[in-house]
């Protein structure tokens, strides 16, 4: 869940919205990495580092909104190893 502490509200994000954000972000990432004018100078290691950082950000985004990135279940219902959170 995203919290608007100063305004006193909670924004509930559904798993469907999280998955849509994931797919939109993945599409943008693929487009960026495949565009030689933008990422043409990157080495394979650079590309892998960017992808790894992006995936970690997605894990954190899902967790902040109460879902497991691996299984897409609410965190209290998730049976995945804790390292994946």
JOURZI-V877569 format. One record per pair of residues at least 6 apart in sequence whose ideal C-beta (glycine too) atoms are under 8 Angstrom apart, sorted by the first residue. I is the first residue (numbers start at 1). J is the second residue. Records with the same first field share a line. If there is no record, write none. Layout:
# JOURZI-V877569
I = J + J
This chain:
# JOURZI-V877569
1 = 10 + 11 + 12 + 13 + 64 + 65 + 66
2 = 10 + 11 + 13 + 64 + 65
3 = 9 + 10 + 11
4 = 10 + 11
13 = 65
15 = 67 + 72
18 = 61 + 62 + 65 + 67 + 72
19 = 72
21 = 61
22 = 58 + 62
25 = 54 + 58
29 = 50 + 51 + 54
32 = 38 + 39
33 = 39 + 42 + 47 + 50 + 51
39 = 47
42 = 50
58 = 69
59 = 69 + 84 + 85
62 = 68 + 69 + 72
63 = 69 + 75 + 85
66 = 74 + 75
67 = 73 + 74 + 75
68 = 74 + 75 + 78 + 80 + 84 + 85
69 = 84 + 85
70 = 78 + 80 + 84
71 = 78 + 79 + 80
73 = 79
75 = 85
78 = 85
